[in-house]
Amino acid sequence: MAEDGIYNKTGYAVGMLEVYGLVCAFLAGDAGCKAGDVSLEIFDKNKPANADELPVPLLVTVKFRGRVADVEEAMRAAEEVAKENTGIVCSHIIPNPTEDTEKMLKISALDKD
């Protein structure tokens, strides 16, 4: 893990995994952190217009930060756990986010109604 314990500096990859529900997000985040030398960034949430049609009416994005290989390993483990629970909406790894992307990664609606 980084010296300060948080991968928020330019040069680290970010893995984003959007899942159905907060419990699934916690399970996926836990599995990912145990599988790779990564840190979690703040989760984000989204309640889409078709929420009533979804398995769980809340989408949560889990964000892992670390070296590319560690993020890849964390994402594999997190995806496996998420598939066993409520499921995955989408996932993606950005090997070296731009400065503007870094700003966007800090945005979270989890503390908003």
GIVENKA-V381760 format. One record per pair of residues at least 12 apart in sequence whose C-alpha atoms are under 6 Angstrom apart, sorted by sequence separation. I is the first residue (numbers start at 0). J is the second residue. D is the distance in whole Angstrom. If there is no record, write none. Layout:
I;J;D  I;J;D
This chain:
45;58;5  44;58;6  44;59;4  43;59;6  43;60;5  42;60;6  42;61;5  40;62;5  39;62;6  39;63;5  38;63;6  38;64;5  37;64;5  67;94;6  37;65;5  5;38;6  36;69;5  35;69;5  20;55;6  0;36;6  19;55;5  20;57;5  35;72;5  19;57;6  20;58;6  35;73;5  19;58;5  20;59;6  34;73;5  18;58;6  18;59;5  17;59;5  31;73;4  17;60;4  31;74;6  16;60;5  16;61;5  31;76;5  15;61;6  30;76;6  31;77;5  15;62;5  30;77;5  14;62;6  14;63;5  13;63;5  27;77;4  13;64;5  12;64;6  12;65;5  27;80;6  11;65;5  12;66;6  27;81;6  11;66;5  12;67;5  14;70;6  6;64;5  23;81;6  6;65;6  43;107;5  44;108;6  43;108;6  44;109;5  19;85;6  43;109;5  19;86;6  18;86;6  18;87;5  18;88;5  17;88;5  17;89;5  16;90;4  15;90;5  15;91;5  14;91;6  14;92;4  13;92;6  13;93;5  12;93;6  12;94;4  12;95;5  11;95;6  10;95;5
